[in-house]
C-alpha cells in the first residue's frame, strides 16, 4: 500500500508541475500577443496620421 501512495503522490506532483508550466507558458504568450497588438495599433495610427498630413499638403 505504501508504494501505491508514493506512486500516486508522485503522479499528482508531476500533474501539478505540468499544469503550472502550461499556465506560465500561456501567460507569457498572452503578454507577447498583447504587446504585438499594441505595437501594431500604434504603427497603424502613425501611418494613418502621416497619410492625413500628406493629403493636407497636396490639397
LUMDREN-672682 format. One record per atom (N, C-alpha, C, O): atom name; residue in three letters; chain; residue number from 0; x, y, z. Coordinates in Angstrom, 3 decimals. Layout:
! LUMDREN-672682
+------+------+-------+-----+----------+----------+----------+
: atom : rest : kette :  nr :        x :        y :        z :
+------+------+-------+-----+----------+----------+----------+
:   CA :  ALA :     A : NUM :        X :        Y :        Z :
...
+------+------+-------+-----+----------+----------+----------+
This chain:
! LUMDREN-672682
+------+------+-------+-----+----------+----------+----------+
: atom : rest : kette :  nr :        x :        y :        z :
+------+------+-------+-----+----------+----------+----------+
:    N :  UNK :     A :   0 :    0.798 :   -1.196 :    0.000 :
:   CA :  UNK :     A :   0 :    0.000 :    0.000 :    0.000 :
:    C :  UNK :     A :   0 :    0.848 :    1.270 :    0.000 :
:    O :  UNK :     A :   0 :    0.508 :    2.245 :   -0.672 :
:    N :  UNK :     A :   1 :    1.947 :    1.262 :    0.751 :
:   CA :  UNK :     A :   1 :    2.794 :    2.458 :    0.845 :
:    C :  UNK :     A :   1 :    3.386 :    2.806 :   -0.517 :
:    O :  UNK :     A :   1 :    3.521 :    3.979 :   -0.867 :
:    N :  UNK :     A :   2 :    3.737 :    1.772 :   -1.279 :
:   CA :  UNK :     A :   2 :    4.294 :    2.009 :   -2.612 :
:    C :  UNK :     A :   2 :    3.293 :    2.689 :   -3.531 :
:    O :  UNK :     A :   2 :    3.656 :    3.542 :   -4.341 :
:    N :  UNK :     A :   3 :    2.024 :    2.301 :   -3.399 :
:   CA :  UNK :     A :   3 :    0.975 :    2.889 :   -4.226 :
:    C :  UNK :     A :   3 :    0.773 :    4.357 :   -3.856 :
:    O :  UNK :     A :   3 :    0.572 :    5.193 :   -4.737 :
:    N :  UNK :     A :   4 :    0.823 :    4.675 :   -2.577 :
:   CA :  UNK :     A :   4 :    0.671 :    6.058 :   -2.138 :
:    C :  UNK :     A :   4 :    1.824 :    6.922 :   -2.630 :
:    O :  UNK :     A :   4 :    1.617 :    8.065 :   -3.037 :
:    N :  UNK :     A :   5 :    3.022 :    6.387 :   -2.595 :
:   CA :  UNK :     A :   5 :    4.189 :    7.131 :   -3.090 :
:    C :  UNK :     A :   5 :    4.039 :    7.386 :   -4.585 :
:    O :  UNK :     A :   5 :    4.335 :    8.478 :   -5.071 :
:    N :  UNK :     A :   6 :    3.575 :    6.361 :   -5.311 :
:   CA :  UNK :     A :   6 :    3.372 :    6.491 :   -6.754 :
:    C :  UNK :     A :   6 :    2.306 :    7.554 :   -7.044 :
:    O :  UNK :     A :   6 :    2.520 :    8.437 :   -7.875 :
:    N :  UNK :     A :   7 :    1.166 :    7.468 :   -6.363 :
:   CA :  UNK :     A :   7 :    0.079 :    8.428 :   -6.574 :
:    C :  UNK :     A :   7 :    0.530 :    9.849 :   -6.235 :
:    O :  UNK :     A :   7 :    0.185 :   10.801 :   -6.934 :
:    N :  UNK :     A :   8 :    1.296 :    9.979 :   -5.168 :
:   CA :  UNK :     A :   8 :    1.814 :   11.290 :   -4.785 :
:    C :  UNK :     A :   8 :    2.727 :   11.840 :   -5.885 :
:    O :  UNK :     A :   8 :    2.652 :   13.018 :   -6.235 :
:    N :  UNK :     A :   9 :    3.574 :   10.987 :   -6.414 :
:   CA :  UNK :     A :   9 :    4.482 :   11.411 :   -7.489 :
:    C :  UNK :     A :   9 :    3.695 :   11.821 :   -8.725 :
:    O :  UNK :     A :   9 :    4.019 :   12.826 :   -9.358 :
:    N :  UNK :     A :  10 :    2.675 :   11.064 :   -9.072 :
:   CA :  UNK :     A :  10 :    1.848 :   11.382 :  -10.241 :
:    C :  UNK :     A :  10 :    1.170 :   12.741 :  -10.040 :
:    O :  UNK :     A :  10 :    1.159 :   13.564 :  -10.955 :
:    N :  UNK :     A :  11 :    0.611 :   12.982 :   -8.865 :
:   CA :  UNK :     A :  11 :   -0.056 :   14.256 :   -8.587 :
:    C :  UNK :     A :  11 :    0.926 :   15.427 :   -8.655 :
:    O :  UNK :     A :  11 :    0.581 :   16.497 :   -9.156 :
:    N :  UNK :     A :  12 :    2.139 :   15.229 :   -8.154 :
:   CA :  UNK :     A :  12 :    3.147 :   16.290 :   -8.201 :
:    C :  UNK :     A :  12 :    3.555 :   16.589 :   -9.645 :
:    O :  UNK :     A :  12 :    3.758 :   17.746 :  -10.012 :
:    N :  UNK :     A :  13 :    3.673 :   15.546 :  -10.454 :
:   CA :  UNK :     A :  13 :    4.028 :   15.731 :  -11.869 :
:    C :  UNK :     A :  13 :    2.903 :   16.460 :  -12.594 :
:    O :  UNK :     A :  13 :    3.160 :   17.372 :  -13.380 :
:    N :  UNK :     A :  14 :    1.645 :   16.057 :  -12.333 :
:   CA :  UNK :     A :  14 :    0.500 :   16.737 :  -12.950 :
:    C :  UNK :     A :  14 :    0.486 :   18.213 :  -12.572 :
:    O :  UNK :     A :  14 :    0.280 :   19.076 :  -13.426 :
:    N :  UNK :     A :  15 :    0.703 :   18.499 :  -11.299 :
:   CA :  UNK :     A :  15 :    0.700 :   19.890 :  -10.832 :
:    C :  UNK :     A :  15 :    1.807 :   20.689 :  -11.502 :
:    O :  UNK :     A :  15 :    1.601 :   21.845 :  -11.871 :
:    N :  UNK :     A :  16 :    2.976 :   20.087 :  -11.663 :
:   CA :  UNK :     A :  16 :    4.098 :   20.774 :  -12.310 :
:    C :  UNK :     A :  16 :    3.786 :   21.055 :  -13.776 :
:    O :  UNK :     A :  16 :    4.114 :   22.125 :  -14.289 :
:    N :  UNK :     A :  17 :    3.155 :   20.099 :  -14.449 :
:   CA :  UNK :     A :  17 :    2.796 :   20.289 :  -15.857 :
:    C :  UNK :     A :  17 :    1.770 :   21.406 :  -15.992 :
:    O :  UNK :     A :  17 :    1.908 :   22.273 :  -16.855 :
:    N :  UNK :     A :  18 :    0.743 :   21.393 :  -15.147 :
:   CA :  UNK :     A :  18 :   -0.285 :   22.433 :  -15.207 :
:    C :  UNK :     A :  18 :    0.306 :   23.811 :  -14.934 :
:    O :  UNK :     A :  18 :   -0.048 :   24.784 :  -15.600 :
:    N :  UNK :     A :  19 :    1.197 :   23.895 :  -13.964 :
:   CA :  UNK :     A :  19 :    1.832 :   25.172 :  -13.645 :
:    C :  UNK :     A :  19 :    2.658 :   25.664 :  -14.834 :
:    O :  UNK :     A :  19 :    2.639 :   26.850 :  -15.165 :
:    N :  UNK :     A :  20 :    3.378 :   24.745 :  -15.467 :
:   CA :  UNK :     A :  20 :    4.198 :   25.092 :  -16.625 :
:    C :  UNK :     A :  20 :    3.329 :   25.565 :  -17.791 :
:    O :  UNK :     A :  20 :    3.671 :   26.538 :  -18.464 :
:    N :  UNK :     A :  21 :    2.209 :   24.882 :  -18.031 :
:   CA :  UNK :     A :  21 :    1.298 :   25.276 :  -19.106 :
:    C :  UNK :     A :  21 :    0.707 :   26.659 :  -18.831 :
:    O :  UNK :     A :  21 :    0.587 :   27.481 :  -19.740 :
:    N :  UNK :     A :  22 :    0.341 :   26.908 :  -17.580 :
:   CA :  UNK :     A :  22 :   -0.213 :   28.205 :  -17.205 :
:    C :  UNK :     A :  22 :    0.808 :   29.310 :  -17.444 :
:    O :  UNK :     A :  22 :    0.482 :   30.358 :  -18.002 :
:    N :  UNK :     A :  23 :    2.037 :   29.071 :  -17.020 :
:   CA :  UNK :     A :  23 :    3.095 :   30.067 :  -17.200 :
:    C :  UNK :     A :  23 :    3.344 :   30.333 :  -18.680 :
:    O :  UNK :     A :  23 :    3.491 :   31.485 :  -19.087 :
:    N :  UNK :     A :  24 :    3.391 :   29.283 :  -19.481 :
:   CA :  UNK :     A :  24 :    3.616 :   29.451 :  -20.921 :
:    C :  UNK :     A :  24 :    2.477 :   30.235 :  -21.560 :
:    O :  UNK :     A :  24 :    2.716 :   31.130 :  -22.370 :
:    N :  UNK :     A :  25 :    1.240 :   29.903 :  -21.200 :
:   CA :  UNK :     A :  25 :    0.084 :   30.613 :  -21.772 :
:    C :  UNK :     A :  25 :    0.102 :   32.084 :  -21.372 :
:    O :  UNK :     A :  25 :   -0.216 :   32.954 :  -22.183 :
:    N :  UNK :     A :  26 :    0.469 :   32.361 :  -20.137 :
:   CA :  UNK :     A :  26 :    0.542 :   33.741 :  -19.658 :
:    C :  UNK :     A :  26 :    1.590 :   34.534 :  -20.443 :
:    O :  UNK :     A :  26 :    1.360 :   35.690 :  -20.800 :
:    N :  UNK :     A :  27 :    2.724 :   33.919 :  -20.707 :
:   CA :  UNK :     A :  27 :    3.781 :   34.595 :  -21.462 :
:    C :  UNK :     A :  27 :    3.359 :   34.834 :  -22.912 :
:    O :  UNK :     A :  27 :    3.621 :   35.900 :  -23.470 :
:    N :  UNK :     A :  28 :    2.712 :   33.853 :  -23.512 :
:   CA :  UNK :     A :  28 :    2.249 :   34.006 :  -24.895 :
:    C :  UNK :     A :  28 :    1.218 :   35.125 :  -24.968 :
:    O :  UNK :     A :  28 :    1.261 :   35.947 :  -25.883 :
:    N :  UNK :     A :  29 :    0.292 :   35.167 :  -24.014 :
:   CA :  UNK :     A :  29 :   -0.714 :   36.229 :  -23.999 :
:    C :  UNK :     A :  29 :   -0.065 :   37.600 :  -23.882 :
:    O :  UNK :     A :  29 :   -0.496 :   38.547 :  -24.540 :
:    N :  UNK :     A :  30 :    0.958 :   37.717 :  -23.059 :
:   CA :  UNK :     A :  30 :    1.644 :   39.005 :  -22.901 :
:    C :  UNK :     A :  30 :    2.314 :   39.423 :  -24.207 :
:    O :  UNK :     A :  30 :    2.276 :   40.596 :  -24.580 :
:    N :  UNK :     A :  31 :    2.922 :   38.474 :  -24.895 :
:   CA :  UNK :     A :  31 :    3.579 :   38.779 :  -26.172 :
:    C :  UNK :     A :  31 :    2.545 :   39.185 :  -27.217 :
:    O :  UNK :     A :  31 :    2.747 :   40.155 :  -27.947 :
:    N :  UNK :     A :  32 :    1.429 :   38.443 :  -27.291 :
:   CA :  UNK :     A :  32 :    0.389 :   38.783 :  -28.263 :
:    C :  UNK :     A :  32 :   -0.185 :   40.168 :  -27.989 :
:    O :  UNK :     A :  32 :   -0.445 :   40.926 :  -28.923 :
:    N :  UNK :     A :  33 :   -0.381 :   40.499 :  -26.733 :
:   CA :  UNK :     A :  33 :   -0.895 :   41.818 :  -26.384 :
:    C :  UNK :     A :  33 :    0.081 :   42.905 :  -26.796 :
:    O :  UNK :     A :  33 :   -0.331 :   43.947 :  -27.305 :
:    N :  UNK :     A :  34 :    1.379 :   42.674 :  -26.580 :
:   CA :  UNK :     A :  34 :    2.359 :   43.686 :  -26.969 :
:    C :  UNK :     A :  34 :    2.393 :   43.856 :  -28.491 :
:    O :  UNK :     A :  34 :    2.595 :   44.970 :  -28.976 :
:    N :  UNK :     A :  35 :    2.200 :   42.777 :  -29.249 :
:   CA :  UNK :     A :  35 :    2.143 :   42.890 :  -30.708 :
:    C :  UNK :     A :  35 :    0.932 :   43.703 :  -31.141 :
:    O :  UNK :     A :  35 :    1.022 :   44.523 :  -32.055 :
:    N :  UNK :     A :  36 :   -0.203 :   43.475 :  -30.483 :
:   CA :  UNK :     A :  36 :   -1.411 :   44.230 :  -30.829 :
:    C :  UNK :     A :  36 :   -1.220 :   45.710 :  -30.553 :
:    O :  UNK :     A :  36 :   -1.600 :   46.552 :  -31.367 :
:    N :  UNK :     A :  37 :   -0.637 :   46.028 :  -29.415 :
:   CA :  UNK :     A :  37 :   -0.408 :   47.429 :  -29.068 :
:    C :  UNK :     A :  37 :    0.555 :   48.059 :  -30.066 :
:    O :  UNK :     A :  37 :    0.322 :   49.173 :  -30.534 :
:    N :  UNK :     A :  38 :    1.640 :   47.352 :  -30.396 :
:   CA :  UNK :     A :  38 :    2.613 :   47.860 :  -31.365 :
:    C :  UNK :     A :  38 :    1.958 :   48.055 :  -32.725 :
:    O :  UNK :     A :  38 :    2.173 :   49.073 :  -33.382 :
:    N :  UNK :     A :  39 :    1.154 :   47.075 :  -33.147 :
:   CA :  UNK :     A :  39 :    0.500 :   47.144 :  -34.450 :
:    C :  UNK :     A :  39 :   -0.470 :   48.319 :  -34.501 :
:    O :  UNK :     A :  39 :   -0.504 :   49.057 :  -35.486 :
:    N :  UNK :     A :  40 :   -1.254 :   48.492 :  -33.447 :
:   CA :  UNK :     A :  40 :   -2.222 :   49.591 :  -33.419 :
:    C :  UNK :     A :  40 :   -1.499 :   50.929 :  -33.456 :
:    O :  UNK :     A :  40 :   -1.929 :   51.842 :  -34.161 :
:    N :  UNK :     A :  41 :   -0.417 :   51.058 :  -32.713 :
:   CA :  UNK :     A :  41 :    0.351 :   52.303 :  -32.697 :
:    C :  UNK :     A :  41 :    0.931 :   52.586 :  -34.078 :
:    O :  UNK :     A :  41 :    0.901 :   53.723 :  -34.548 :
:    N :  UNK :     A :  42 :    1.453 :   51.564 :  -34.718 :
:   CA :  UNK :     A :  42 :    2.017 :   51.725 :  -36.059 :
:    C :  UNK :     A :  42 :    0.933 :   52.133 :  -37.053 :
:    O :  UNK :     A :  42 :    1.151 :   53.016 :  -37.883 :
:    N :  UNK :     A :  43 :   -0.226 :   51.500 :  -36.972 :
:   CA :  UNK :     A :  43 :   -1.325 :   51.850 :  -37.873 :
:    C :  UNK :     A :  43 :   -1.749 :   53.300 :  -37.661 :
:    O :  UNK :     A :  43 :   -2.036 :   54.008 :  -38.626 :
:    N :  UNK :     A :  44 :   -1.792 :   53.744 :  -36.410 :
:   CA :  UNK :     A :  44 :   -2.176 :   55.126 :  -36.125 :
:    C :  UNK :     A :  44 :   -1.140 :   56.097 :  -36.680 :
:    O :  UNK :     A :  44 :   -1.498 :   57.151 :  -37.204 :
:    N :  UNK :     A :  45 :    0.144 :   55.750 :  -36.569 :
:   CA :  UNK :     A :  45 :    1.198 :   56.609 :  -37.119 :
:    C :  UNK :     A :  45 :    1.076 :   56.714 :  -38.631 :
:    O :  UNK :     A :  45 :    1.201 :   57.800 :  -39.197 :
:    N :  UNK :     A :  46 :    0.832 :   55.584 :  -39.282 :
:   CA :  UNK :     A :  46 :    0.700 :   55.574 :  -40.743 :
:    C :  UNK :     A :  46 :   -0.517 :   56.393 :  -41.154 :
:    O :  UNK :     A :  46 :   -0.446 :   57.194 :  -42.085 :
:    N :  UNK :     A :  47 :   -1.633 :   56.191 :  -40.459 :
:   CA :  UNK :     A :  47 :   -2.849 :   56.935 :  -40.792 :
:    C :  UNK :     A :  47 :   -2.623 :   58.432 :  -40.594 :
:    O :  UNK :     A :  47 :   -3.083 :   59.236 :  -41.405 :
:    N :  UNK :     A :  48 :   -1.925 :   58.812 :  -39.533 :
:   CA :  UNK :     A :  48 :   -1.630 :   60.228 :  -39.284 :
:    C :  UNK :     A :  48 :   -0.746 :   60.808 :  -40.365 :
:    O :  UNK :     A :  48 :   -0.965 :   61.942 :  -40.792 :
:    N :  UNK :     A :  49 :    0.244 :   60.064 :  -40.818 :
:   CA :  UNK :     A :  49 :    1.140 :   60.510 :  -41.886 :
:    C :  UNK :     A :  49 :    0.366 :   60.690 :  -43.183 :
:    O :  UNK :     A :  49 :    0.587 :   61.656 :  -43.913 :
:    N :  UNK :     A :  50 :   -0.536 :   59.765 :  -43.468 :
:   CA :  UNK :     A :  50 :   -1.339 :   59.876 :  -44.691 :
:    C :  UNK :     A :  50 :   -2.241 :   61.106 :  -44.644 :
:    O :  UNK :     A :  50 :   -2.430 :   61.774 :  -45.661 :
:    N :  UNK :     A :  51 :   -2.802 :   61.412 :  -43.469 :
:   CA :  UNK :     A :  51 :   -3.649 :   62.603 :  -43.349 :
:    C :  UNK :     A :  51 :   -2.835 :   63.866 :  -43.583 :
:    O :  UNK :     A :  51 :   -3.295 :   64.792 :  -44.251 :
:    N :  UNK :     A :  52 :   -1.621 :   63.905 :  -43.030 :
:   CA :  UNK :     A :  52 :   -0.753 :   65.076 :  -43.214 :
:    C :  UNK :     A :  52 :   -0.396 :   65.231 :  -44.689 :
:    O :  UNK :     A :  52 :   -0.409 :   66.343 :  -45.217 :
:    N :  UNK :     A :  53 :   -0.078 :   64.127 :  -45.355 :
:   CA :  UNK :     A :  53 :    0.281 :   64.183 :  -46.770 :
:    C :  UNK :     A :  53 :   -0.895 :   64.656 :  -47.617 :
:    O :  UNK :     A :  53 :   -0.700 :   65.428 :  -48.556 :
:    N :  UNK :     A :  54 :   -2.100 :   64.216 :  -47.308 :
:   CA :  UNK :     A :  54 :   -3.281 :   64.647 :  -48.063 :
:    C :  UNK :     A :  54 :   -3.508 :   66.154 :  -47.888 :
:    O :  UNK :     A :  54 :   -3.879 :   66.846 :  -48.836 :
:    N :  UNK :     A :  55 :   -3.283 :   66.651 :  -46.671 :
:   CA :  UNK :     A :  55 :   -3.466 :   68.087 :  -46.429 :
:    C :  UNK :     A :  55 :   -2.437 :   68.917 :  -47.204 :
:    O :  UNK :     A :  55 :   -2.744 :   70.017 :  -47.664 :
:    N :  UNK :     A :  56 :   -1.225 :   68.391 :  -47.347 :
:   CA :  UNK :     A :  56 :   -0.173 :   69.117 :  -48.071 :
:    C :  UNK :     A :  56 :   -0.558 :   69.328 :  -49.535 :
:    O :  UNK :     A :  56 :   -0.333 :   70.398 :  -50.102 :
:    N :  UNK :     A :  57 :   -1.137 :   68.299 :  -50.128 :
:   CA :  UNK :     A :  57 :   -1.369 :   68.322 :  -51.567 :
:    C :  UNK :     A :  57 :   -2.763 :   68.808 :  -51.953 :
:    O :  UNK :     A :  57 :   -3.081 :   68.861 :  -53.141 :
:    N :  UNK :     A :  58 :   -3.592 :   69.158 :  -50.991 :
:   CA :  UNK :     A :  58 :   -4.922 :   69.634 :  -51.365 :
:    C :  UNK :     A :  58 :   -5.037 :   71.122 :  -51.200 :
:    O :  UNK :     A :  58 :   -6.093 :   71.693 :  -51.470 :
+------+------+-------+-----+----------+----------+----------+
